[in-house]
Amino acid sequence: MPDSPPPLATYDASSIQVLEGLQAVRKRPGMYIGSTDARGLHHLITEVVDNSIDEVLAGACTDISVTLHSDGSCSVADNGRGIPIEEHPKYHKPALEIVMTILHAGSKFDRGTYKVSGGLHGVGVHVVNALSEWLEVRVKRSGREYYQRYQQGAPVAPLADVGPAETTGTEIRFLPDATVFETLAFDREVVERRLKELSFLNPTVTIHFRDEAAGREASYHHAGGISEFVEDLNSSLTSLFAPPIYLHAQRDTTDIEVAIQYNDGYNETTLAFVNNIHTFDGGTHVVGLRAALTRTFNDYARRSGGLKGDKEGLTGEDVREGLACVLSVKVLEPQFEGQTKARLGNSEVKGQVESAVNDKLAEFLEEHPAVGQTLIAKAVRAAQAREAARKARELTRRKGLLEGGGLPGKLADCHSRNPAECELFIVEGDSAGGTAKQGRDREFQAILPLWGKILNVEKARLDKMLQNDAIRALITAIGAGVGDEVDLTKLRYHKIILMTDADVDGAHIRTLLLTLFYRKMNELISEGHVYIAQAPLYRIQKGTRFQYAYSDEERDRILAEFGDGRGVTMQRYKGLGEMNAEQLAETTMRPGPRTLLRVTIEDAIRANEIFKILMGEDVEPRRQYIQEHAIEVTNLDV
């Protein structure tokens, strides 16, 4: 007889939990900041800085200072009006304490205080307070300075008047809670990039940054606004005209700013913002922008003779080739899809942006015919290349069918046909490929060795890219398509793992592959399907005992642990092929012991900049980058 099921737990009124104050935030932090990894950690700074930026938008703040302190805390200070400290008429507590301790409390819901704000979802400084080991706030207001300290969201003591103040503003300093976050280390580059981005979007503010531990200081002020932003995006490329096209319009209550500048490359970089929030996944404002670009370019091309009346029109992909664009809209009541605010959902904004860009861009093209003809000629060439790419894709499909099944001959496929459990390891060369094939689990792990030179797609159109045998094999094996035809429902493996050697050649191949995914199959990265395998650098043995080291620091720790003396042997792995199949499997391939790094695009601006610098035509920016970052290089094997 089967075992009897366990008795049900009592379910009555006592089962219902009420999380008071900020307990809900500490119980489920991911609901409020997206995650508790590095991304969530940096979101704390974003929330505090955004409050200061809202003061900028209200015309009350011109100066913001952000400091990463040596003790791991972060402070944000501004010269705004200062958070109100008077007693709240309903709760009979200082307004500051209400803001710091009650969910969905704040002035962003009052249109008389802030006409435009990104902080409309109730996720703000009170959430930062809840997820901090401690937080201190200083407010200068009405000629006095006030101070209050909190621990894990709760006030330690009442709000205190600590003396006179000659200026106004707010300073918040907090230490993230180690019991909440997986990492407590702020990344200076991540913080600086966001501050620089905000200085472009808000040309009236100066933002100061200081990293005490690194001894780094910087200030950002960009009076040219988003036009300067676009020039910065194109700094490592050759622009087709200068200055950028700048469009500013008001549609109902929505304020629309667009800066456009084309370069001689083949990739599009469009950054979209709503109330200063970077909408990574686009939304209705981006749909409106793209519709306007396609329509306006087609209308102008036909009027100017760039397209004949009976000829097929230019597609959106054609008119966006080589485009660098920043779109910034200010919306009174933004409706974001998801708590992380990655996509705008307001349906009316599509028409507003489309109308504004249609009118302003058409006017610009008529007034600047030389620029207009240059852009139409580029779009027509892109259309011709698109048609060539279509024929190349058709040829690839037909060739695959004729040769049987369409899968590359070097692919060692897995038995499972469930994409959710299947993994594709992309390895460097036949030697490593042979070892990986022996060490894999045939049920769910497939191996594709790369051969020949991978094309640098940063400097190639799609039609040329599809002539490269290695890239064609890779696209065919993955199965989801390429370019504007990417369809993740056809993805054959939900984990695509780059497993290359830890040397210069391996790093180069990995960068080329990531450039391919970022530029031509971006959905693979944005949906979390691309990983980098972490292979060990050393195998250290003493007697029958051995350990693997994945860094020089780990190597030194293990050597010290082993006594670093007689009987200790150390093997340095210069390539995957130097490991036998079992070693590769147990360190790098087998779920459990292995370490995989998921490739994410936390900051599309930085990813775009690095790919242009490292893989683009211009040598000078690449030289400068290498000089600036050479000191950070470890394990260089030439």
C-alpha positions in Angstrom: 0.0 0.0 0.0 1.3 3.5 -0.7 2.3 5.7 2.2 -0.5 7.9 3.5 -0.1 11.6 2.7 1.1 13.7 5.6 -1.6 15.6 7.5 -2.3 19.1 6.2 -0.9 22.0 8.3 -3.5 24.0 10.1 -4.8 26.8 7.9 -6.6 29.5 9.9 -6.4 33.2 10.8 -3.0 32.6 12.4 -1.6 31.5 9.0 -2.1 35.0 7.5 1.1 37.1 7.9 1.0 40.8 7.9 4.4 42.3 7.0 4.5 45.7 8.6 6.6 48.7 7.7 9.5 47.7 5.4 9.4 44.0 6.4 7.9 43.2 3.0 10.9 44.7 1.2 13.4 42.6 3.3 11.3 39.5 2.8 11.1 39.8 -1.0 13.8 42.3 -2.1 13.8 41.0 -5.7 10.2 42.3 -6.1 11.4 45.8 -5.4 14.9 46.1 -6.9 14.8 43.2 -9.5 17.5 41.0 -7.9 20.0 40.8 -5.0 23.1 40.4 -7.2 25.3 43.2 -8.5 22.5 44.7 -10.6 20.2 45.0 -7.6 23.1 46.4 -5.5 23.7 49.2 -8.0 20.0 49.9 -8.2 20.2 51.3 -4.6 22.5 54.1 -5.9 20.2 54.6 -8.8 17.2 55.2 -6.6 18.9 57.7 -4.4 20.5 59.6 -7.3 17.1 59.6 -9.2 15.6 61.6 -6.2 18.3 64.2 -6.7 17.7 64.2 -10.5 14.0 64.8 -9.8 15.0 68.0 -8.0 17.0 68.9 -11.1 13.9 68.4 -13.3 11.9 70.6 -10.9 14.5 73.4 -11.4 15.7 73.2 -7.8 19.1 71.5 -8.0 22.3 72.1 -10.0 24.9 70.1 -8.2 25.0 66.4 -7.2 27.9 64.5 -5.5 28.2 60.7 -5.3 30.9 59.1 -3.2 31.9 55.5 -2.8 33.5 55.4 0.6 36.3 53.1 1.8 34.0 51.4 4.3 31.8 50.1 1.5 29.1 52.7 2.0 27.8 55.2 -0.6 26.7 58.8 -0.2 24.6 61.0 -2.5 24.3 64.7 -1.8 22.5 67.5 -3.7 21.7 71.2 -3.3 18.0 70.8 -3.9 15.2 71.9 -1.6 15.8 69.2 1.1 13.3 66.6 2.0 10.5 68.2 4.2 11.0 67.6 7.9 7.8 69.1 9.2 5.3 66.9 11.0 3.0 65.0 8.7 -0.7 66.1 9.4 -2.0 62.5 9.2 0.8 60.4 10.7 2.1 62.9 13.2 5.7 62.0 12.4 8.3 64.1 10.6 7.7 63.9 6.8 11.3 62.7 6.4 10.7 59.7 8.6 7.5 58.9 6.6 9.5 59.0 3.3 12.2 56.8 4.8 10.0 54.1 6.4 6.6 53.8 4.6 6.1 52.1 1.2 4.5 54.2 -1.5 5.1 57.3 0.5 6.6 60.3 -1.3 6.0 63.5 -3.1 6.2 62.0 -6.6 2.5 61.3 -6.6 1.7 65.1 -6.1 1.8 66.8 -9.5 2.1 70.2 -7.8 5.5 69.1 -6.4 7.0 67.2 -9.3 5.5 67.5 -12.8 7.8 64.8 -14.2 9.5 62.0 -12.3 10.8 58.5 -12.9 10.0 57.4 -9.3 6.3 56.6 -9.7 6.2 52.9 -8.7 6.8 53.4 -4.9 10.3 52.0 -5.2 12.5 54.7 -3.7 14.7 55.7 -0.9 12.6 53.8 1.7 13.5 50.6 -0.1 17.2 51.6 0.0 16.7 52.2 3.7 15.1 48.8 4.2 17.9 46.9 2.4 20.8 48.8 4.2 22.6 47.7 7.3 22.4 51.4 8.2 21.5 54.6 6.6 22.1 58.2 7.6 20.2 61.2 6.2 21.1 64.9 6.6 18.7 67.6 5.4 19.4 71.3 5.1 16.2 73.2 5.0 14.8 76.5 6.4 18.2 77.6 7.8 18.7 74.4 9.9 20.4 71.0 9.4 18.6 67.9 10.5 20.0 64.3 11.0 18.5 60.9 11.5 20.0 57.4 11.5 18.3 54.1 10.6 19.3 50.4 11.0 17.7 47.9 8.6 15.0 50.5 7.9 14.1 51.4 11.4 15.0 54.8 13.0 17.6 54.5 15.8 16.5 57.8 17.3 14.1 60.7 16.6 15.0 63.3 14.0 17.5 65.7 15.5 18.2 69.4 14.8 22.0 69.5 14.7 22.6 73.2 14.0 22.3 76.1 11.5 22.7 75.6 7.7 23.4 78.3 5.1 22.3 76.2 2.1 19.6 73.6 1.3 19.8 70.0 0.2 19.8 66.4 1.1 22.6 63.9 1.8 22.0 60.2 2.2 24.7 57.7 3.1 24.0 54.0 3.3 25.7 50.6 3.7 24.1 47.7 1.8 23.0 44.8 4.1 25.3 41.8 3.8 22.4 39.5 4.7 20.5 40.7 1.6 23.0 41.1 -1.2 25.2 38.4 -2.8 27.9 41.0 -3.4 28.7 44.3 -1.6 31.3 45.6 -4.0 30.2 48.6 -6.0 31.6 48.7 -9.5 33.1 52.1 -10.1 32.7 51.9 -13.9 29.0 51.0 -13.6 28.3 54.0 -11.3 30.3 56.4 -13.4 28.6 55.4 -16.6 25.2 56.1 -15.1 26.3 59.4 -13.8 27.8 60.4 -17.1 24.5 59.3 -18.8 22.5 61.5 -16.5 24.7 64.5 -17.1 24.0 64.2 -20.9 20.2 63.9 -20.2 20.2 66.8 -17.8 22.4 69.6 -19.2 21.8 72.0 -16.3 23.4 69.8 -13.6 27.0 69.1 -12.6 27.6 65.6 -11.1 30.7 65.0 -9.1 32.0 61.4 -8.4 34.6 60.2 -6.0 35.9 56.7 -5.2 37.9 56.9 -1.9 39.5 53.5 -2.2 40.7 54.0 -5.8 41.6 57.7 -5.3 39.5 58.6 -8.4 37.5 61.8 -8.8 35.6 63.0 -11.9 33.0 65.7 -12.7 30.4 65.5 -15.5 28.6 68.5 -17.1 27.4 68.4 -20.7 25.7 71.7 -21.7 25.1 70.2 -25.2 22.7 67.6 -23.8 21.7 64.7 -25.9 23.4 66.1 -29.0 26.7 65.7 -27.1 25.6 62.3 -26.0 25.2 61.1 -29.7 28.6 62.6 -30.5 30.1 60.6 -27.7 28.4 57.4 -29.0 30.0 58.1 -32.4 33.4 59.1 -31.0 35.2 56.0 -32.3 33.5 56.1 -35.7 33.4 58.4 -38.7 30.2 60.5 -38.7 28.5 61.3 -42.0 27.6 64.9 -40.9 28.0 67.2 -38.0 26.5 68.5 -35.8 23.8 65.9 -35.0 20.2 66.4 -36.0 18.4 67.7 -32.9 14.6 67.6 -32.6 12.6 69.0 -29.8 8.8 69.0 -29.7 5.9 69.0 -27.3 2.9 66.8 -28.0 0.1 67.3 -25.4 1.8 66.9 -22.1 4.7 64.8 -23.5 8.1 66.5 -24.0 10.1 64.8 -26.8 13.9 65.2 -27.5 15.7 63.3 -30.3 19.3 63.6 -31.4 20.4 61.7 -34.6 23.7 61.3 -36.2 24.7 58.6 -38.8 28.1 57.0 -39.1 29.8 55.0 -41.8 29.3 51.7 -39.9 26.6 49.1 -40.3 25.1 48.9 -36.8 22.4 50.8 -35.1 22.7 52.3 -31.6 19.5 53.7 -30.2 19.3 54.6 -26.6 15.8 55.5 -25.2 14.9 57.2 -22.0 11.7 58.0 -20.2 12.0 60.6 -17.4 15.8 59.8 -17.3 15.2 56.1 -16.9 17.0 54.0 -19.5 14.3 51.7 -21.1 16.6 48.9 -22.2 13.8 47.0 -23.9 12.3 50.0 -25.7 8.6 50.5 -25.7 6.0 52.6 -27.4 8.3 55.6 -27.7 10.9 53.6 -29.6 8.2 52.1 -31.9 7.0 55.6 -32.7 10.6 56.7 -33.5 11.3 53.8 -35.8 8.0 54.2 -37.6 8.7 57.9 -38.2 12.2 57.2 -39.5 11.0 54.6 -42.0 8.1 56.7 -43.2 10.0 60.0 -43.5 13.0 58.5 -45.3 10.8 56.7 -47.8 8.8 59.9 -48.5 11.9 62.0 -48.9 13.6 59.3 -51.1 10.7 59.2 -53.5 10.4 63.0 -53.6 14.1 63.5 -54.3 14.4 60.7 -56.8 16.4 58.3 -54.6 13.7 55.7 -55.1 11.6 55.2 -58.2 7.9 55.1 -57.8 7.5 51.4 -58.6 10.5 50.3 -56.6 10.2 48.5 -53.2 10.5 50.9 -50.4 13.2 51.1 -47.7 12.7 49.0 -44.6 13.3 50.1 -41.0 16.5 48.0 -41.0 17.7 49.9 -44.1 17.1 53.4 -42.7 18.7 52.6 -39.3 22.0 51.3 -40.7 24.8 53.3 -39.1 22.3 55.2 -36.9 23.4 56.6 -33.5 20.3 58.1 -31.8 19.3 59.2 -28.3 15.5 59.5 -27.6 14.5 61.2 -24.4 10.8 61.7 -23.5 9.3 63.2 -20.4 5.9 61.7 -19.6 3.5 62.8 -16.9 2.2 59.3 -16.0 4.6 56.7 -17.4 3.3 53.2 -17.4 6.3 50.8 -17.3 6.0 47.1 -18.0 7.6 45.4 -15.0 9.1 46.8 -11.8 12.5 47.3 -13.4 11.0 49.9 -15.8 12.8 48.4 -18.9 9.9 49.0 -21.3 7.4 51.9 -21.7 3.8 50.8 -22.2 1.9 54.2 -22.7 0.0 53.6 -26.0 -0.4 57.4 -26.7 3.3 58.0 -26.7 3.8 56.1 -29.9 1.7 58.5 -31.9 3.2 61.5 -30.2 6.8 60.6 -30.9 5.9 59.5 -34.5 4.2 62.7 -35.2 6.9 64.9 -33.8 9.8 63.1 -35.5 7.9 63.0 -38.8 7.4 66.7 -38.8 10.8 67.8 -37.6 12.9 65.3 -39.5 11.1 66.0 -42.8 11.7 69.7 -42.2 15.4 69.1 -41.6 15.9 66.9 -44.7 14.3 69.6 -46.9 16.5 72.3 -45.5 19.7 70.1 -45.7 19.5 68.4 -49.1 23.2 67.4 -49.2 22.8 65.5 -45.9 19.5 64.0 -47.1 21.0 62.6 -50.2 23.9 61.1 -48.3 21.6 59.3 -45.9 19.3 58.1 -48.7 22.3 56.7 -50.7 23.4 54.8 -47.6 19.9 53.4 -47.0 19.7 52.3 -50.6 23.0 50.5 -50.3 21.8 48.8 -47.1 18.6 47.7 -49.0 20.8 46.2 -51.7 22.9 44.4 -49.1 19.7 43.2 -47.4 18.5 41.6 -50.6 21.9 40.0 -51.1 21.7 38.7 -47.5 18.3 37.2 -48.2 19.6 35.3 -51.1 22.6 34.1 -49.1 20.2 32.9 -46.4 18.1 31.1 -48.9 21.2 29.5 -50.4 22.4 28.4 -47.0 19.0 26.8 -46.3 18.9 25.0 -49.6 22.5 23.8 -49.3 21.8 22.5 -45.8 18.7 20.6 -47.0 20.7 19.1 -49.9 23.5 18.0 -47.6 21.1 16.3 -45.2 19.4 17.8 -42.1 21.1 21.1 -42.4 23.3 20.7 -39.3 27.1 21.4 -39.6 29.2 18.3 -40.1 31.5 19.2 -37.2 28.6 19.5 -34.7 28.5 16.7 -32.2 24.8 17.0 -31.3 23.2 15.8 -28.1 20.4 13.1 -27.8 17.8 15.3 -26.1 15.4 17.4 -28.2 14.2 19.5 -25.3 15.9 22.9 -25.9 15.4 23.9 -22.2 17.8 21.2 -21.0 20.2 21.3 -24.0 23.6 23.0 -24.0 25.9 24.0 -26.9 29.6 24.3 -26.1 31.4 26.4 -28.7 35.1 25.5 -28.5 38.2 26.6 -30.2 39.7 24.2 -32.8 39.6 20.4 -33.3 41.9 19.5 -30.4 39.8 21.1 -27.7 36.7 19.9 -29.6 37.9 16.3 -29.4 38.6 16.6 -25.6 35.2 18.2 -25.0 33.4 15.6 -27.0 34.9 12.8 -24.8 34.1 14.7 -21.6 30.6 15.8 -22.4 27.3 14.2 -21.3 25.9 13.1 -24.6 22.3 13.3 -23.4 22.2 17.1 -23.2 25.6 18.6 -24.2 26.5 19.3 -27.8 29.9 20.4 -29.0 30.7 22.7 -32.0 34.4 23.2 -32.7 35.2 26.4 -34.6 37.6 26.4 -37.5 39.2 29.1 -39.6 38.9 32.8 -38.8 35.7 34.2 -37.3 34.7 37.3 -39.3 34.6 40.6 -37.3 30.9 41.5 -37.9 31.5 45.0 -36.4 32.9 45.9 -39.9 30.7 43.8 -42.1 27.2 43.8 -43.5 24.9 40.7 -43.1 25.5 39.5 -46.6 29.2 39.4 -46.2 28.8 37.8 -42.8 26.8 34.9 -44.2 29.6 34.1 -46.6 31.8 33.0 -43.6 31.7 29.2 -43.2 32.2 29.3 -39.4 29.5 31.9 -38.8 27.1 30.0 -41.1 27.7 26.8 -39.2 27.2 28.5 -35.9 23.9 30.1 -37.0 22.7 26.8 -38.3 23.6 24.9 -35.2 21.8 27.5 -32.9 18.8 27.4 -35.1 17.2 30.7 -34.1 18.1 32.7 -37.2 20.1 35.9 -37.5 19.5 39.7 -37.9 15.8 40.7 -38.1 14.8 37.0 -38.5 15.8 35.9 -35.0 13.1 33.7 -33.6 13.9 32.2 -30.1 11.1 29.7 -30.4 13.4 27.9 -32.9 16.4 28.0 -30.5 17.9 24.5 -30.2 19.9 25.0 -27.0 18.9 27.3 -24.1 22.5 27.5 -22.9 25.1 28.6 -25.5 28.5 28.3 -23.8 31.7 29.9 -25.1 34.6 27.7 -24.0 37.9 29.1 -25.3 41.5 29.0 -24.2 42.7 31.5 -21.5 45.2 33.2 -23.8 45.2 36.0 -26.3 43.8 33.9 -29.2 41.0 32.6 -26.9 40.1 36.1 -25.7 40.1 37.3 -29.3 37.8 34.5 -30.5 35.5 35.1 -27.5 35.3 38.8 -28.3 34.5 38.1 -31.9 31.7 35.7 -30.9 30.2 38.1 -28.4 30.3 40.8 -31.1 28.4 38.5 -33.4 25.7 37.8 -30.7 25.5 41.4 -29.6 25.2 42.9 -33.1 23.3 40.2 -35.0 21.6 37.9 -32.5 21.0 40.3 -29.6 18.0 38.4 -28.3 20.3 35.5 -27.3 22.0 37.8 -24.8 19.0 39.8 -23.6 17.1 36.7 -22.8 20.0 35.1 -20.9 21.0 32.3 -23.2 24.8 33.1 -23.6 27.4 32.0 -21.1 31.2 31.9 -20.7 32.8 28.8 -19.3 35.4 29.3 -16.6 38.2 26.9 -17.1 41.0 26.5 -14.5 44.4 28.0 -15.0 46.3 25.7 -12.7 46.2 22.2 -11.3 48.2 22.0 -8.0 49.0 18.6 -6.5 50.8 17.3 -3.4 50.8 13.6 -3.0 47.3 12.3 -3.8 45.7 15.6 -2.9 45.1 18.2 -5.7 43.1 21.4 -6.3 42.3 23.6 -9.3 43.0 27.3 -9.3 41.0 29.7 -11.5 43.1 32.8 -10.8 46.6 33.7 -9.6 45.2 34.7 -6.2 43.6 31.3 -5.8 46.9 29.7 -6.9 48.8 31.5 -4.2 46.3 30.6 -1.6 46.4 26.9 -2.5 50.2 26.9 -2.6 50.3 28.4 0.9 47.8 25.9 2.1 49.9 23.0 0.6 53.1 24.3 2.2 54.5 25.6 -1.2 57.5 23.3 -0.7 58.8 19.9 -1.5 56.4 17.5 -3.2 54.2 20.2 -4.7 53.7 20.1 -8.4 51.8 22.7 -10.5 50.5 22.5 -14.0 49.6 25.6 -16.0 46.9 25.1 -18.5 47.6 27.2 -21.5 44.7 25.7 -23.5 41.7 23.4 -23.0 43.4 20.7 -25.1 46.1 20.4 -22.3 43.4 18.9 -20.0 42.2 15.3 -20.4 38.5 14.7 -20.9 37.8 13.9 -17.3 39.6 17.0 -16.0 37.8 19.2 -18.5 34.5 17.7 -17.5 34.9 17.9 -13.8 36.2 21.5 -13.8 34.4 23.2 -16.7 31.6 21.2 -18.2 29.8 19.2 -15.5 26.8 21.0 -13.9 27.5 21.4 -10.2 31.3 21.8 -10.0 31.6 24.1 -13.0 31.2 27.9 -13.0 29.4 29.6 -15.8 29.2 33.4 -16.2 26.0 34.5 -17.9 26.5 37.2 -20.4 24.2 40.2 -19.7 23.9 43.6 -21.2 23.6 45.6 -17.9 24.8 48.7 -19.7 24.1 48.7 -23.5 26.0 52.0 -23.8 29.3 50.5 -22.4 28.9 47.3 -24.4 28.4 49.3 -27.6 31.4 51.5 -26.8 33.7 48.6 -26.1 32.7 46.7 -29.3 33.2 49.8 -31.4 36.6 50.5 -29.8 38.0 47.0 -29.9 36.5 45.8 -33.2 36.0 49.0 -35.2 38.1 50.6 -37.9 39.6 53.5 -35.9 42.9 52.6 -34.4 43.4 55.6 -32.1 40.6 54.9 -29.6 41.7 51.3 -29.4 45.3 52.4 -28.6 44.0 54.7 -25.9 41.8 52.0 -24.4 44.7 49.5 -24.2 46.9 52.1 -22.6 44.3 53.0 -20.0 43.4 49.3 -19.1 46.8 47.6 -19.5 47.4 47.7 -15.8 44.3 45.6 -15.2 45.5 42.7 -17.4 46.3 39.4 -15.7 47.4 36.0 -17.1 48.5 37.5 -20.4 49.9 34.7 -22.5 51.6 35.7 -25.7 
